[in-house]
Amino acid sequence: LVLREKALESLKESEALFKAVFTEAPLGICLIDAGTGRYLRVNPMLARIVGRAPAELAGTDWRAITHPDDVQAQSEYMNKLSLAGSKVFSVEKRYLRPDGTIVWAKMTATPLPSFDSSHPRYLGMVEDISAAKTAEQEKAQLEEQLRQSQKMETAGSLAGSIAHDFNNIISAILAYSDFMINGMGKDDPKRKDAEEIKNAGLRAAALTRQLLAFSRKQVLRPETLDLNQVISGMKPMLRRLIGENIELAIITSPAPALLKADPGCLEQVLLNLCVNARDAMPKGGKLTMESSLVRLDTEYIQRHGTLAPGDYVMFSVSDTGVGMTPETKARLFEPFFTTKPRDKGTGLGLSTVHGIVRQSGGTIVVYSEQERGTVFKIYFPRAAGGPVGQDRPREDARYPAAQGTVLVVDDDSQIRTLSRRALAMDGLSVFEASSAEEALAILHRRQGKIDLLLTDMVLPKMTGMELAGELTRRFPALKVIYMSGYTDHAVLANGMLPAGMSFIQKPFTLDLLVQKVREALGENIQGNAARGRRH
């Protein structure tokens, strides 16, 4: 009797210990009927993991709460336990909660010894690994983002270098074709040839601008803009562009959608996205443009950039077109990649969009499903204040001839020669220098004032901005026009021009150069006249 009582007491202790372990274990524990797949018993932790009450799980088939894509793999493992004599298996799987959310778990199972071989059972241990899976996915996204960024950066550096070298060459082509055209009569049979040379140069200039935009090396003139006004201003042109078989819907935010961007570049982004949407709907469809104000409370990581928490202006372009395959989407912003015929696109439209948006501090998010359509969402940091871009000077404005002395500084001899020739023909006195040091030496020998400095931004040793700073201390009324084919980030932060800086983008035509110089010298004359009246 004593032995029996001790045995019963030991059994009670074992049962209490088992119950405590089963109930309080930090892992999910379950007993599964090997024949039916139904849960015979589950502990509270497993119930919490799968989002159901223990009573609800009792008698439930494990397949009913398992993600459909994971059922076959677990079934095969469990069959091996019974048929092949395996002792244990471990598998990562997904459980489906009642609200549809997915829980990642690691399940380890082993067959239990059975007194009755007709009712074999499995013991399962379940660990919630959702947090680890989320971290793993975020890590994979960041690694993919880094690979994509490095690939784009490499291609961008190459494209930017090529564009920079070609800009000076194209400037010479445009300038000398202008010299030829200006020296010919209207009926000269060679005039048409010269005009075709100029047109080819203009097409090449447009291509280099796209390369610079993609490589994020173009010079930007950021202004505070209301995206709603920009969209409304482009509406008539967009309606003509997309054609009559596509419905255009525009939805703007009730409040001003203020952002800081280069007006011309922002319009180019909108235009390129709309052209891309149009081409995705050859049989017609619906194109929707929308602006809204959004606030992100948590960081959002995706392939083409990371959105930090904060206030944003969101602009989206969606279409009901053919959509994209995952392979196409993966290469979406690569330069020269296109799914269009060779004569229908250069493959630079979306890479240009990507470059402009990133250089402007924005981020692109893309959603696409085949035969359902595509949505591009662009997020710009929200700006304070009010829009200031309504009074921009027109690019085609004409100015009267002016007088004065101009110093041209550029390390490219062709740019110096054509600039000096064009400005001298316009009645100006022109000196030239190949570097900042040579320019300072010329002024030291001349001992005379200059009215305008026309300088490249990137010069050997001393930059154009440093030279301008030195000269304006000597000549406070000096006007300065900067030239550049691309931005050197050592000169301009992110390629952003400070407000009020006069700039001419290479490659340029002679007419644009002359008008820009006339405009600057005309401001000087007006300023001197105003000071004379005050005296």
C-alpha positions in Angstrom: 0.0 0.0 0.0 2.8 2.4 0.8 4.4 1.7 -2.5 1.1 2.2 -4.3 0.5 5.5 -2.5 4.0 6.7 -3.4 3.4 5.7 -7.0 0.0 7.6 -7.1 1.6 10.6 -5.5 4.4 10.5 -8.1 1.9 10.2 -10.9 0.0 13.2 -9.6 3.2 15.3 -9.5 4.0 14.2 -13.0 0.5 15.2 -14.2 0.7 18.5 -12.4 4.1 19.2 -13.9 3.0 18.2 -17.4 -0.1 20.4 -17.0 2.0 23.4 -15.9 4.5 22.9 -18.7 1.7 22.5 -21.3 -0.2 25.5 -20.0 2.6 27.9 -19.3 5.0 27.0 -22.1 6.2 30.0 -24.2 5.8 27.8 -27.3 2.6 26.5 -28.9 2.0 22.9 -28.1 -0.5 20.6 -29.7 -1.5 16.9 -30.1 -2.7 16.0 -33.6 -4.5 12.9 -34.6 -2.3 11.4 -37.3 -5.3 9.8 -39.1 -7.7 12.7 -39.3 -5.3 15.7 -38.9 -7.6 17.1 -36.1 -6.2 18.8 -33.0 -6.7 16.6 -30.0 -5.4 19.2 -27.6 -3.8 22.7 -27.8 -2.2 24.9 -25.2 -3.1 28.6 -24.6 0.1 29.8 -26.4 -0.8 28.1 -29.7 -4.3 29.5 -29.4 -2.9 33.0 -29.1 -0.5 32.4 -32.0 -3.3 31.4 -34.4 -5.8 33.9 -33.0 -8.5 31.4 -31.8 -9.8 30.1 -28.5 -8.6 26.6 -27.4 -12.1 25.3 -27.4 -12.5 26.5 -31.0 -9.4 24.6 -32.1 -10.4 21.3 -30.4 -11.4 19.0 -33.3 -10.3 21.4 -36.0 -8.3 20.1 -38.9 -4.8 21.7 -39.0 -5.2 22.2 -42.7 -8.2 24.6 -42.0 -6.0 27.2 -40.4 -2.9 26.7 -42.6 -2.1 28.8 -45.6 -3.1 26.9 -48.7 0.4 27.1 -50.2 1.9 25.4 -47.1 -0.5 22.5 -46.8 1.2 20.1 -49.2 4.7 20.6 -47.7 3.5 19.8 -44.2 1.5 16.8 -45.4 4.5 15.3 -47.0 6.6 15.7 -43.9 3.9 14.1 -41.7 3.6 11.2 -44.1 7.3 10.6 -43.8 7.0 10.4 -40.1 4.5 7.6 -40.3 5.8 5.8 -43.4 9.6 6.3 -43.4 10.1 6.0 -39.7 11.4 9.5 -39.4 11.7 10.7 -35.8 11.2 14.4 -36.2 10.6 17.1 -38.8 10.7 20.9 -38.7 9.0 23.2 -41.2 8.4 26.9 -41.5 4.7 27.6 -42.3 2.0 30.2 -42.3 -1.1 30.2 -40.2 -4.2 32.1 -41.2 -6.0 34.0 -38.4 -9.8 34.7 -38.5 -9.2 38.3 -39.6 -7.1 37.1 -42.6 -3.7 38.1 -41.3 -0.8 35.7 -41.7 1.4 34.4 -38.9 4.7 32.9 -39.7 5.7 30.0 -37.4 8.2 27.2 -37.1 6.6 23.9 -36.4 8.6 20.9 -35.1 6.7 17.6 -34.9 7.4 14.1 -33.7 5.3 10.9 -33.4 4.2 10.0 -29.9 4.4 6.4 -28.6 0.9 4.9 -28.7 -0.6 2.1 -26.6 -3.1 1.7 -29.4 -1.5 1.6 -32.9 -4.8 2.3 -34.5 -4.7 5.9 -33.1 -1.3 7.3 -33.8 -0.7 10.9 -32.7 1.8 13.7 -33.3 3.3 16.1 -30.8 3.8 19.6 -32.3 5.8 22.5 -31.0 5.0 25.8 -32.6 7.2 29.0 -32.4 5.9 32.4 -33.7 8.7 33.7 -36.0 6.7 36.6 -37.6 9.0 39.2 -36.2 12.0 37.4 -37.5 10.4 37.0 -40.9 9.5 40.7 -41.0 13.1 41.6 -40.1 14.3 39.2 -42.8 12.0 40.6 -45.4 13.1 44.2 -44.5 16.7 43.1 -44.7 16.1 41.6 -48.2 14.3 44.8 -49.3 17.2 46.9 -48.1 19.7 44.7 -49.8 17.7 44.8 -53.0 17.4 48.5 -52.7 21.1 48.8 -52.2 21.8 46.6 -55.3 19.4 48.7 -57.3 20.9 51.9 -56.1 24.4 50.8 -56.9 23.4 49.7 -60.3 21.6 52.9 -61.1 24.5 54.9 -59.5 27.0 53.2 -61.8 24.9 53.7 -64.9 24.2 57.3 -63.8 27.9 58.2 -63.3 28.7 56.8 -66.8 25.7 58.6 -68.4 26.5 61.9 -66.6 30.2 61.8 -67.7 29.1 61.1 -71.3 26.6 63.9 -71.2 29.1 66.3 -69.7 31.6 65.6 -72.5 29.0 65.8 -75.2 27.5 69.1 -74.0 30.4 71.2 -75.0 30.6 69.5 -78.4 26.9 70.0 -78.9 27.2 73.7 -77.9 29.8 74.1 -80.6 27.6 72.4 -83.2 24.6 74.6 -82.3 26.7 77.8 -82.2 28.5 77.3 -85.5 25.3 76.2 -87.3 23.8 79.4 -86.0 26.8 81.4 -87.4 26.3 79.7 -90.7 22.5 80.3 -90.8 22.9 84.0 -89.7 25.5 84.5 -92.5 23.2 83.1 -95.3 20.3 84.6 -97.1 16.8 83.2 -97.0 17.2 81.8 -100.5 20.7 80.3 -100.0 20.5 76.6 -101.1 22.9 75.7 -98.3 20.7 77.2 -95.6 18.5 74.1 -95.4 21.5 72.0 -94.7 22.7 74.3 -91.9 19.2 74.2 -90.4 19.2 70.4 -90.4 22.6 70.4 -88.7 21.1 72.7 -86.0 18.0 70.5 -85.6 20.2 67.4 -85.2 22.2 69.3 -82.5 18.9 70.2 -80.7 17.8 66.6 -80.7 21.2 65.6 -79.3 20.9 68.3 -76.6 17.5 66.9 -75.6 19.1 63.4 -75.3 21.9 64.7 -73.1 19.4 66.5 -70.9 17.7 63.2 -70.4 21.0 61.5 -69.5 21.8 64.2 -67.0 18.3 64.0 -65.5 18.7 60.2 -65.1 22.2 60.5 -63.6 20.9 63.3 -61.2 23.6 65.7 -62.4 21.4 68.3 -64.0 21.2 71.8 -62.4 17.8 72.4 -60.8 16.1 75.7 -60.0 13.8 74.7 -57.1 10.8 76.8 -56.3 7.8 76.4 -54.0 5.0 75.2 -56.2 1.4 74.2 -55.8 1.1 70.8 -57.5 -2.6 71.4 -58.0 -1.8 74.5 -60.1 0.8 72.7 -62.1 -1.6 69.8 -62.9 -4.4 72.3 -63.9 -2.0 74.2 -66.1 -1.0 71.1 -68.0 -4.5 69.7 -68.4 -5.3 71.1 -71.9 -1.9 69.8 -73.3 -2.4 66.4 -71.7 -5.9 66.0 -73.2 -4.4 66.5 -76.6 -1.5 64.3 -75.9 -3.3 61.2 -74.7 -5.9 61.1 -77.5 -9.7 60.8 -77.6 -9.9 57.1 -76.8 -8.5 57.6 -73.2 -10.6 59.2 -70.5 -8.6 61.7 -68.4 -9.6 62.1 -64.7 -7.9 64.7 -62.5 -8.4 64.8 -58.7 -6.6 67.5 -56.7 -6.4 68.0 -53.0 -8.7 70.6 -51.4 -5.7 72.4 -49.8 -2.7 73.6 -51.7 -0.2 70.8 -52.3 3.0 72.7 -51.8 6.4 71.2 -52.7 9.8 72.4 -53.6 10.9 71.5 -57.2 12.2 72.8 -60.5 9.0 73.8 -62.4 10.3 72.5 -65.8 11.5 69.3 -64.4 8.3 68.7 -62.4 6.3 69.2 -65.6 8.6 66.8 -67.4 7.9 64.1 -64.7 4.1 64.5 -65.1 4.4 64.5 -68.9 6.6 61.4 -69.0 4.3 59.4 -66.7 1.2 60.4 -68.7 2.9 59.3 -72.0 3.9 56.0 -70.4 0.3 55.5 -69.2 -1.0 56.4 -72.6 1.3 53.9 -74.3 0.1 51.2 -71.9 -3.5 51.6 -73.2 -3.3 51.2 -77.0 -7.0 50.2 -77.1 -8.1 53.1 -74.8 -8.8 53.2 -71.1 -8.7 55.6 -68.2 -5.8 57.7 -67.0 -6.2 59.2 -63.5 -4.0 61.9 -62.0 -4.3 62.7 -58.4 -2.6 64.9 -55.8 -3.1 64.6 -52.1 -1.5 65.5 -48.7 -0.4 62.5 -46.7 1.3 61.8 -43.4 3.4 58.7 -42.9 3.8 57.7 -39.2 6.2 54.8 -39.8 9.1 54.1 -42.1 8.2 52.5 -45.5 10.9 50.5 -47.2 10.5 49.5 -50.9 12.7 48.7 -53.9 13.2 52.3 -55.2 13.8 54.1 -51.9 12.8 54.5 -48.2 10.1 56.9 -47.1 10.8 58.3 -43.7 8.0 59.3 -41.4 6.7 62.9 -42.1 4.4 65.0 -44.2 4.4 64.5 -48.0 2.7 65.7 -51.1 1.7 62.6 -53.0 1.2 62.6 -56.8 -0.1 59.6 -58.6 -0.7 58.6 -62.2 -2.7 55.4 -62.7 -3.9 53.7 -65.8 -6.1 50.7 -66.8 -3.6 49.4 -69.3 -1.7 46.1 -69.8 0.3 46.3 -66.6 3.8 44.9 -66.1 5.4 41.5 -65.5 7.6 41.2 -62.4 10.6 41.1 -64.7 9.7 44.3 -66.4 9.0 46.0 -63.1 12.4 45.0 -61.8 14.1 46.9 -64.7 11.6 49.7 -64.9 14.0 52.7 -64.3 17.1 51.3 -66.1 18.3 53.6 -68.8 17.6 52.5 -72.4 15.4 49.6 -71.2 12.1 49.7 -73.0 9.4 47.2 -74.0 8.3 49.5 -76.9 9.5 49.1 -80.5 12.8 50.8 -81.3 11.1 53.6 -83.2 8.6 54.3 -80.3 10.9 55.2 -77.4 14.5 55.7 -76.3 14.1 53.9 -72.9 15.0 57.1 -71.1 11.5 58.4 -70.2 11.1 56.6 -66.8 14.8 56.7 -66.0 14.5 60.5 -66.4 11.5 60.5 -64.0 13.5 58.5 -61.5 16.5 60.8 -61.7 14.5 64.0 -61.3 12.4 62.7 -58.4 15.4 61.4 -56.5 17.4 64.6 -57.1 14.5 66.6 -55.9 14.3 64.7 -52.6 11.3 62.5 -53.6 10.6 58.8 -53.7 8.7 56.7 -56.3 6.4 53.7 -55.4 5.1 51.5 -58.2 2.2 49.1 -58.2 1.3 47.0 -61.3 -0.7 43.9 -62.2 -0.9 42.4 -65.6 -4.1 43.2 -67.5 -5.2 45.4 -64.5 -3.0 48.5 -64.9 -0.2 50.4 -63.2 0.0 53.1 -60.5 3.0 55.4 -60.0 3.0 57.2 -56.7 5.5 60.0 -56.1 6.1 61.4 -52.7 7.7 64.9 -52.3 8.4 66.4 -48.8 5.7 69.0 -48.1 6.9 72.6 -48.3 6.0 75.5 -46.2 4.9 79.0 -47.3 3.1 79.7 -50.6 3.8 79.1 -54.3 6.3 81.6 -55.9 6.6 80.2 -59.4 4.0 82.3 -61.2 6.3 85.2 -62.1 9.1 83.2 -63.8 10.7 85.0 -66.8 9.8 83.4 -70.1 12.5 81.5 -71.9 11.6 83.2 -75.2 11.7 86.8 -73.8 13.5 89.3 -76.0 15.8 92.0 -74.7 17.3 95.1 -76.4 21.0 95.2 -77.1 23.2 96.5 -74.2 26.7 97.8 -73.9 29.5 96.7 -71.5 32.5 94.5 -70.9 32.1 90.8 -70.5 34.7 88.3 -69.2 34.2 84.7 -70.4 35.8 82.0 -68.3 35.7 78.3 -69.4 38.3 75.6 -69.7 36.9 74.5 -73.1 38.4 76.6 -75.9 35.4 76.1 -78.2 33.0 77.5 -75.7 35.2 80.5 -75.1 35.7 81.1 -78.8 32.0 80.9 -79.8 30.9 82.9 -76.8 33.3 85.7 -77.5 32.4 85.8 -81.1 28.7 85.8 -80.5 28.8 88.5 -77.8 31.3 90.7 -79.8 28.9 90.5 -82.8 26.2 91.9 -80.4 28.4 95.0 -79.7 30.0 93.9 -76.4 33.6 94.1 -75.4 34.7 90.6 -74.5 37.8 89.1 -72.8 38.3 85.3 -72.3 40.2 83.1 -69.8 40.6 79.4 -69.5 40.8 79.4 -65.7 39.9 81.5 -62.6 43.6 82.2 -62.1 44.0 83.5 -65.7 40.9 85.6 -65.3 42.3 87.3 -62.2 45.6 87.9 -64.0 43.8 89.5 -66.9 41.9 91.9 -64.6 45.1 92.7 -62.8 46.8 93.7 -66.1 43.8 95.6 -67.4 43.1 97.7 -64.3 39.6 98.3 -65.6 36.1 97.2 -64.5 34.0 94.5 -66.1 30.2 94.6 -66.2 29.4 90.9 -66.5 31.2 87.6 -65.7 30.1 84.6 -67.8 31.7 81.6 -66.2 31.5 77.8 -66.2 30.7 76.5 -62.7 33.3 73.7 -62.7 36.8 75.1 -63.3 40.3 73.7 -62.5 41.4 74.6 -58.9 39.0 77.5 -58.2 35.3 77.0 -59.0 33.2 79.5 -61.0 31.3 80.5 -57.8 34.6 81.1 -55.9 35.8 83.3 -58.8 32.5 85.2 -58.8 32.8 85.8 -55.1 36.3 87.2 -55.5 35.3 89.5 -58.4 32.1 90.9 -56.7 34.2 92.0 -53.8 36.2 94.1 -56.3 33.2 95.1 -58.5 30.1 95.2 -56.3 27.8 95.9 -59.3 29.1 93.0 -61.3 26.5 90.7 -62.9 27.3 87.0 -63.0 25.9 84.3 -65.3 26.9 80.7 -64.6 27.2 78.1 -67.3 27.2 74.3 -66.8 26.5 71.1 -68.6 26.0 69.2 -65.4 26.2 69.7 -61.7 29.3 68.9 -59.7 28.1 68.1 -56.1 31.2 69.7 -54.8 29.9 73.0 -56.3 26.1 72.7 -55.8 24.4 70.7 -53.1 22.3 68.1 -54.9 22.5 70.3 -58.0 20.2 72.9 -56.5 20.7 76.5 -57.6 20.5 79.2 -54.9 17.6 81.6 -55.4 18.4 84.6 -57.6 21.4 82.9 -59.4 21.5 83.5 -63.2 22.3 80.4 -65.1 22.5 79.1 -68.7 22.4 75.3 -69.3 24.8 73.8 -71.8 24.4 73.1 -74.6 22.9 76.4 -75.6 22.1 78.3 -78.8 23.7 81.6 -79.6 20.3 83.4 -79.4 19.8 82.1 -75.8 23.3 83.2 -74.8 22.9 86.7 -76.3 19.4 87.2 -74.7 20.6 86.0 -71.3 23.5 88.4 -71.4 21.3 91.3 -72.6 18.9 90.6 -69.8 21.6 90.7 -67.1 23.2 93.9 -68.5 19.8 95.5 -68.9 19.2 95.0 -65.2 22.5 96.7 -64.6 21.5 99.7 -66.7 18.1 100.0 -65.0 19.8 99.8 -61.6 22.3 102.5 -62.5 19.5 104.7 -63.9 17.4 104.3 -60.7 20.4 105.3 -58.5 21.0 108.4 -60.7 17.4 109.6 -60.3 17.7 109.2 -56.5 20.8 111.5 -56.6 
